[in-house]
Amino acid sequence: MSETDERALVIIANLQSFSDRGITLYLNGKESNPVEIAECFVNEDTMYMPDYVIDETGTIREVRYDRVVYQ
């Protein structure tokens, strides 16, 4: 297994733990899933920043990953 494949599996597992807890995942403004997000992380030469959206009790409800654009 390549290093890239190993990284993808770790990322998928981490994102799946969010999904399993009912936390909705987004990628660039669209609802997404752990595999799609991990593929972007390991196959693109860009950075993604997570934004954790919480409710009034402090519980994470959404994690939104947006591409970071340097200017």
Backbone as CSV, one residue per row, in Angstrom:
resi,resn,N_x,N_y,N_z,CA_x,CA_y,CA_z,C_x,C_y,C_z
1,MET,0.850,-1.180,0.000,0.000,0.000,0.000,0.893,1.239,0.000
2,SER,0.568,2.200,-0.837,1.381,3.409,-0.942,1.139,4.337,0.247
3,GLU,2.046,5.260,0.430,1.909,6.248,1.504,0.645,7.086,1.302
4,THR,0.331,7.410,0.048,-0.877,8.183,-0.256,-2.119,7.401,0.129
5,ASP,-2.134,6.106,-0.179,-3.277,5.266,0.193,-3.430,5.186,1.707
6,GLU,-2.325,5.059,2.401,-2.358,5.004,3.861,-2.903,6.306,4.447
7,ARG,-2.446,7.436,3.901,-2.941,8.742,4.367,-4.446,8.854,4.132
8,ALA,-4.889,8.410,2.956,-6.315,8.479,2.639,-7.132,7.647,3.618
9,LEU,-6.662,6.454,3.963,-7.396,5.599,4.894,-7.515,6.228,6.281
10,VAL,-6.445,6.877,6.722,-6.480,7.553,8.027,-7.477,8.712,7.994
11,ILE,-7.438,9.491,6.928,-8.364,10.626,6.790,-9.803,10.125,6.730
12,ILE,-10.051,9.084,5.947,-11.413,8.531,5.846,-11.898,8.077,7.208
13,ALA,-11.062,7.371,7.954,-11.469,6.899,9.281,-11.815,8.064,10.201
14,ASN,-11.002,9.119,10.181,-11.274,10.283,11.031,-12.577,10.971,10.634
15,LEU,-12.786,11.145,9.335,-14.015,11.787,8.869,-15.227,10.900,9.118
16,GLN,-15.049,9.596,8.992,-16.164,8.672,9.232,-16.627,8.755,10.682
17,SER,-15.696,9.010,11.598,-16.093,9.135,13.008,-17.015,10.335,13.203
18,PHE,-16.776,11.419,12.466,-17.710,12.553,12.504,-19.063,12.135,11.946
19,SER,-19.036,11.519,10.789,-20.266,11.117,10.106,-21.081,10.149,10.970
20,ASP,-20.409,9.220,11.624,-21.096,8.245,12.483,-21.800,8.903,13.660
21,ARG,-21.339,10.072,14.049,-21.974,10.809,15.158,-23.053,11.760,14.670
22,GLY,-23.387,11.668,13.388,-24.458,12.497,12.842,-24.017,13.877,12.419
23,ILE,-22.719,14.095,12.329,-22.178,15.387,11.909,-22.134,15.406,10.385
24,THR,-22.735,16.416,9.790,-22.784,16.538,8.341,-21.475,17.127,7.834
25,LEU,-20.945,16.536,6.774,-19.686,16.981,6.184,-19.962,17.715,4.880
26,TYR,-19.221,18.798,4.664,-19.340,19.583,3.431,-17.956,19.777,2.829
27,LEU,-17.911,19.844,1.511,-16.685,20.132,0.791,-16.985,21.242,-0.203
28,ASN,-16.343,22.380,-0.005,-16.555,23.547,-0.878,-18.028,23.891,-1.052
29,GLY,-18.764,23.860,0.068,-20.158,24.299,0.066,-21.188,23.249,-0.272
30,LYS,-20.759,22.030,-0.618,-21.704,20.969,-0.975,-21.585,19.821,0.008
31,GLU,-22.738,19.246,0.393,-22.703,18.100,1.281,-21.852,17.002,0.638
32,SER,-21.030,16.353,1.458,-20.078,15.390,0.923,-19.978,14.179,1.839
33,ASN,-18.996,13.340,1.588,-18.788,12.131,2.380,-17.289,11.949,2.631
34,PRO,-16.934,11.083,3.585,-15.523,10.927,3.938,-14.617,10.542,2.771
35,VAL,-15.066,9.664,1.895,-14.212,9.216,0.787,-13.936,10.360,-0.186
36,GLU,-14.967,11.096,-0.558,-14.788,12.205,-1.499,-13.846,13.269,-0.935
37,ILE,-14.021,13.586,0.334,-13.178,14.600,0.965,-11.733,14.111,1.032
38,ALA,-11.529,12.868,1.444,-10.172,12.320,1.542,-9.483,12.309,0.182
39,GLU,-10.215,11.973,-0.872,-9.622,11.967,-2.212,-9.108,13.350,-2.586
40,CYS,-9.863,14.373,-2.253,-9.404,15.739,-2.540,-8.165,16.080,-1.722
41,PHE,-8.166,15.684,-0.463,-7.031,15.995,0.404,-5.734,15.396,-0.115
42,VAL,-5.770,14.158,-0.592,-4.525,13.485,-0.971,-4.182,13.626,-2.453
43,ASN,-5.150,13.955,-3.296,-4.902,14.011,-4.738,-4.737,15.412,-5.293
44,GLU,-5.026,16.421,-4.507,-4.908,17.795,-4.981,-3.732,18.478,-4.303
45,ASP,-3.135,19.374,-5.011,-2.018,20.140,-4.467,-2.560,21.459,-3.918
46,THR,-3.415,21.339,-2.909,-4.043,22.510,-2.312,-4.342,22.220,-0.848
47,MET,-4.713,23.245,-0.116,-5.036,23.110,1.307,-6.538,23.305,1.507
48,TYR,-7.077,22.581,2.481,-8.477,22.745,2.869,-8.519,23.090,4.345
49,MET,-9.378,24.048,4.703,-9.512,24.468,6.079,-10.877,24.035,6.611
50,PRO,-10.899,23.361,7.771,-12.183,22.979,8.343,-12.812,24.129,9.126
51,ASP,-14.103,24.209,9.042,-14.889,25.155,9.832,-15.897,24.318,10.601
52,TYR,-15.790,24.323,11.922,-16.669,23.522,12.766,-17.884,24.359,13.144
53,VAL,-19.069,23.898,12.762,-20.316,24.605,13.050,-20.960,23.929,14.246
54,ILE,-21.186,24.704,15.306,-21.764,24.149,16.526,-23.155,24.722,16.763
55,ASP,-23.935,23.996,17.558,-25.260,24.487,17.918,-25.172,25.263,19.232
56,GLU,-26.315,25.651,19.749,-26.351,26.488,20.954,-25.840,25.777,22.195
57,THR,-25.738,24.434,22.163,-25.221,23.691,23.313,-23.728,23.397,23.191
58,GLY,-23.119,23.811,22.071,-21.704,23.576,21.860,-21.393,22.261,21.159
59,THR,-22.429,21.572,20.675,-22.251,20.308,19.968,-21.935,20.574,18.501
60,ILE,-20.931,19.889,17.975,-20.593,20.032,16.552,-21.716,19.434,15.722
61,ARG,-22.230,20.208,14.768,-23.305,19.757,13.875,-22.837,19.583,12.435
62,GLU,-21.845,20.374,12.035,-21.336,20.324,10.673,-19.833,20.579,10.704
63,VAL,-19.142,19.969,9.734,-17.753,20.331,9.480,-17.692,20.679,8.006
64,ARG,-17.264,21.900,7.727,-17.212,22.405,6.357,-15.756,22.605,5.955
65,TYR,-15.355,21.870,4.922,-13.996,21.991,4.400,-14.032,22.854,3.151
66,ASP,-13.279,23.927,3.205,-13.213,24.856,2.062,-11.778,24.985,1.603
67,ARG,-11.620,25.035,0.296,-10.293,25.187,-0.302,-9.730,26.553,0.069
68,VAL,-8.484,26.554,0.479,-7.787,27.797,0.817,-7.146,28.331,-0.456
69,VAL,-7.451,29.573,-0.778,-6.899,30.205,-1.969,-5.928,31.288,-1.513
70,TYR,-4.684,31.143,-1.918,-3.679,32.138,-1.578,-3.649,33.197,-2.659
71,GLN,-3.548,34.453,-2.233,-3.518,35.553,-3.207,-2.244,36.343,-3.073
